Amino acid sequence: MFVGQVPRSMDEVDLKKMFEEFGRVHSINVLRDKVSGASKGCCFVTFYTRKAALQAQDALHNVKTLNGMHHPIQMKPADSENRNGKSHPIRSRFNFTRFATRIKRPKIILVTSPRNRQE
């Protein structure tokens, strides 16, 4: 899930504490400036279950405003997922089977030569 409107003072540990209320957190990645290393005020959070992610979204998105922020948290599915559980076949790193079934197989054309060609 993409999470916006996060105070720049919050780090991964602080965010994990907040999100674990909804379920086990697999990973949190705070987006940071490449040069200074300062937080950009947003992050990606991955939960172990879809249910936990949706519970967090329902409880936080446009509802909770964190200290030091003027707008409520924005929490939306990241690009590789959406609310109905379908993911883009190319963007999802772990969705190889769905992608493989969508690949069109080439048609095989058999070319035969006449066996007994009379001239």
Rosetta silent file (secondary structure, phi, psi, omega in degrees, C-alpha in Angstrom):
SEQUENCE: MFVGQVPRSMDEVDLKKMFEEFGRVHSINVLRDKVSGASKGCCFVTFYTRKAALQAQDALHNVKTLNGMHHPIQMKPADSENRNGKSHPIRSRFNFTRFATRIKRPKIILVTSPRNRQE
SCORE:     score description
SCORE:     0.000 S_00000001
   1 L     0.000  140.370  173.160    0.000    0.000    0.000 S_00000001
   2 E   -88.474  135.890 -179.512    1.163    3.511   -0.725 S_00000001
   3 E  -127.059  120.997  177.926    0.856    5.840    2.259 S_00000001
   4 E  -112.663  169.569 -178.379    1.036    9.617    1.895 S_00000001
   5 L    65.197   45.455  176.983    0.847   12.500    4.391 S_00000001
   6 L  -102.902  129.865  177.888    3.364   10.889    6.746 S_00000001
   7 L   -57.536  139.271 -179.121    5.370   13.268    8.964 S_00000001
   8 L   -64.427  -17.285  179.960    8.996   13.428    7.889 S_00000001
   9 L   -79.906  -15.540 -178.697    9.961   12.775   11.503 S_00000001
  10 L   -83.072  134.065  177.096    8.426    9.265   11.477 S_00000001
  11 L  -109.419 -174.605 -177.244   10.748    6.391   10.629 S_00000001
  12 H   -58.794  -37.923 -179.044   10.116    2.726    9.825 S_00000001
  13 H   -65.053  -46.128  178.927    9.913    1.755   13.515 S_00000001
  14 H   -61.517  -44.103 -178.172    7.263    4.394   14.275 S_00000001
  15 H   -67.644  -38.507  179.599    5.227    3.442   11.217 S_00000001
  16 H   -61.713  -41.318  177.739    5.440   -0.274   11.970 S_00000001
  17 H   -59.417  -41.971 -178.507    3.994    0.347   15.445 S_00000001
  18 H   -67.963  -43.958 -174.990    1.085    2.244   13.926 S_00000001
  19 H   -78.225  -24.943 -178.730    0.320   -0.308   11.190 S_00000001
  20 L   -66.564  -12.814  174.134    0.702   -3.448   13.335 S_00000001
  21 L   -60.860  -25.304 -175.539   -2.600   -2.539   14.984 S_00000001
  22 L  -101.113  -12.404  179.858   -4.239   -3.917   11.812 S_00000001
  23 L   152.981  172.710 -178.839   -2.103   -7.031   11.290 S_00000001
  24 L   -63.430  134.042 -179.674    1.420   -8.315   10.808 S_00000001
  25 E   -99.056  126.807  178.360    3.568   -6.006    8.710 S_00000001
  26 E   -79.842  -47.892 -179.927    5.913   -7.629    6.214 S_00000001
  27 E  -158.401  155.074  174.081    7.867   -4.521    5.280 S_00000001
  28 E  -133.957  131.760  179.920    7.861   -0.735    5.350 S_00000001
  29 E  -126.837  105.266  177.120    9.840    1.377    2.930 S_00000001
  30 E   -80.000  127.543  177.732   10.012    5.106    3.667 S_00000001
  31 E   -74.431  130.239 -175.450   10.790    7.052    0.518 S_00000001
  32 E  -128.612  152.873  174.648   13.892    9.157    1.099 S_00000001
  33 L   -65.701  133.826 -176.305   15.851   11.801   -0.754 S_00000001
  34 L   -64.976  -33.336 -176.927   18.833   10.163   -2.452 S_00000001
  35 L   -85.171  -53.913 -173.799   21.287   12.886   -1.438 S_00000001
  36 L   -88.154  -23.011 -177.002   20.206   13.923    2.059 S_00000001
  37 L    79.436    4.542 -179.693   18.443   10.715    3.149 S_00000001
  38 L   -75.237  145.794  178.306   15.544   12.793    4.524 S_00000001
  39 E   -61.874  144.244  176.374   12.057   11.326    4.386 S_00000001
  40 E   -93.535    1.697  177.029    9.846   12.515    1.538 S_00000001
  41 E    87.290   18.735  176.748    6.727   12.161    3.700 S_00000001
  42 E  -151.890  165.832 -178.282    5.413    8.935    2.213 S_00000001
  43 E  -156.053  171.474  170.245    6.077    5.218    2.335 S_00000001
  44 E  -115.285  134.218  176.553    5.076    1.800    1.092 S_00000001
  45 E  -124.805  136.394  177.849    3.774   -0.732    3.589 S_00000001
  46 E  -120.035  123.341  177.102    3.251   -4.422    2.864 S_00000001
  47 E   -95.989  160.296  176.527    1.084   -6.522    5.138 S_00000001
  48 L   -72.626  -26.880 -179.374    1.130  -10.298    5.316 S_00000001
  49 L  -126.740  149.337  176.988   -2.590  -10.431    4.563 S_00000001
  50 H   -64.745  -36.820 -179.935   -4.858   -8.532    2.239 S_00000001
  51 H   -58.997  -44.611  179.705   -7.427   -8.300    5.044 S_00000001
  52 H   -63.536  -41.245 -179.948   -4.990   -6.372    7.265 S_00000001
  53 H   -62.830  -43.530 -179.276   -4.131   -3.984    4.433 S_00000001
  54 H   -70.605  -33.827  175.873   -7.784   -3.214    3.745 S_00000001
  55 H   -64.376  -43.346  178.397   -8.548   -2.779    7.454 S_00000001
  56 H   -62.581  -43.783 -179.980   -5.695   -0.276    7.739 S_00000001
  57 H   -62.442  -45.596 -179.961   -6.905    1.558    4.650 S_00000001
  58 H   -62.143  -36.078 -177.167  -10.482    1.726    5.921 S_00000001
  59 H   -82.113  -25.397 -171.200   -9.343    3.032    9.323 S_00000001
  60 H  -111.982  -37.640 -173.577   -6.735    5.540    8.127 S_00000001
  61 L   -61.379  120.618 -178.751   -7.405    6.803    4.591 S_00000001
  62 L    57.848   18.692 -178.584   -8.878   10.311    4.773 S_00000001
  63 L  -117.184  -53.829 -173.128   -9.664    9.636    8.461 S_00000001
  64 L  -100.423  129.935  174.376   -6.556    9.998   10.624 S_00000001
  65 L  -107.604  122.227 -178.203   -4.300   13.060   10.558 S_00000001
  66 L   -78.725  154.844 -179.332   -0.871   12.440   12.072 S_00000001
  67 L   -54.927  131.829  178.224    0.832   14.960   14.368 S_00000001
  68 L    89.947   -3.943 -179.512    2.433   17.790   12.439 S_00000001
  69 L  -108.001  153.479 -179.959    0.366   17.219    9.292 S_00000001
  70 L  -100.397  -14.300 -177.408   -2.466   19.385    7.948 S_00000001
  71 L  -126.135  153.181 -179.566   -4.159   16.675    5.878 S_00000001
  72 L   -70.835  161.431  178.128   -5.263   13.118    6.704 S_00000001
  73 L   -55.711  139.353  171.980   -3.306   10.028    5.698 S_00000001
  74 E  -109.589  117.916 -175.660   -3.697    8.968    2.094 S_00000001
  75 E  -131.416  112.991 -175.218   -3.525    5.194    1.835 S_00000001
  76 E  -135.715  154.374  175.712   -4.071    3.521   -1.505 S_00000001
  77 L   -57.875  141.050  177.372   -3.113    0.245   -3.163 S_00000001
  78 L   -69.074  170.386 -175.809    0.289    0.470   -4.816 S_00000001
  79 L   -55.206  -32.073 -174.398    0.500    0.219   -8.630 S_00000001
  80 L   -85.355    7.206  179.577    0.881   -3.559   -8.646 S_00000001
  81 L  -147.546  165.511  171.896   -2.406   -4.171   -6.839 S_00000001
  82 L  -148.682  176.269 -171.315   -5.919   -2.871   -6.545 S_00000001
  83 L   -65.887  -23.893 -179.108   -8.896   -3.340   -4.250 S_00000001
  84 L   -91.298    8.799  172.721  -10.449   -6.240   -6.150 S_00000001
  85 L    86.966   -4.163  179.507   -7.308   -8.348   -5.809 S_00000001
  86 L   -87.033  142.609  178.713   -6.303   -8.289   -9.454 S_00000001
  87 L  -123.681  156.094  178.651   -2.799   -7.245  -10.275 S_00000001
  88 L   -70.113  128.902 -172.982   -1.160   -6.095  -13.452 S_00000001
  89 L   -63.528  -28.789 -178.574    0.626   -9.144  -14.931 S_00000001
  90 L   -87.255  -35.885 -176.375    3.824   -7.301  -15.808 S_00000001
  91 L   -73.977  -27.931 -176.471    4.101   -5.129  -12.694 S_00000001
  92 L   -82.347  120.007 -177.965    3.653   -7.944  -10.201 S_00000001
  93 L   -68.172  -26.908 -172.246    6.950   -9.664   -9.498 S_00000001
  94 L  -109.880   20.632 -174.988    5.333  -12.795   -8.121 S_00000001
  95 L  -112.140   45.140 -174.674    2.518  -13.274  -10.596 S_00000001
  96 H   -65.589  -36.388 -176.224    4.322  -15.422  -13.136 S_00000001
  97 H   -68.053  -42.513  178.579    1.537  -17.976  -13.632 S_00000001
  98 H   -64.063  -40.267  179.994   -1.120  -15.413  -14.541 S_00000001
  99 H   -64.971  -42.186 -177.544    1.322  -13.717  -16.924 S_00000001
 100 H   -64.227  -33.329 -179.308    2.282  -17.019  -18.532 S_00000001
 101 H   -74.484  -18.228 -179.512   -1.329  -17.894  -19.279 S_00000001
 102 H   -89.886  -11.015  179.938   -1.844  -14.613  -21.108 S_00000001
 103 L   -72.144  128.009  177.738    1.047  -15.088  -23.515 S_00000001
 104 L   -77.302  129.004  179.117   -0.252  -16.047  -26.928 S_00000001
 105 L   -80.641  142.226  179.965    1.409  -19.146  -28.164 S_00000001
 106 L   -68.090  146.562  176.500    2.690  -19.031  -31.742 S_00000001
 107 L   -76.504  141.894  178.588    0.731  -20.991  -34.311 S_00000001
 108 L  -100.410  125.915  179.020    2.528  -23.962  -35.732 S_00000001
 109 L  -111.645  121.624  178.985    2.298  -24.309  -39.471 S_00000001
 110 L   -89.591  126.979  177.466    3.226  -27.662  -40.890 S_00000001
 111 L  -108.950  121.573  179.485    4.888  -27.556  -44.251 S_00000001
 112 L  -116.604  148.033  176.816    4.834  -30.820  -46.122 S_00000001
 113 L  -106.009  149.850  179.210    6.462  -31.640  -49.384 S_00000001
 114 L   -63.074  136.407 -177.574    4.864  -33.941  -51.945 S_00000001
 115 L   -76.294  -51.998 -177.705    6.168  -37.468  -51.508 S_00000001
 116 L  -115.820   85.378 -176.959    5.868  -38.758  -55.010 S_00000001
 117 L   -85.230  122.228  179.738    6.107  -35.811  -57.234 S_00000001
 118 L   -98.824  132.748 -178.503    5.596  -36.690  -60.893 S_00000001
 119 L  -108.578    0.000    0.000    7.267  -34.484  -63.441 S_00000001
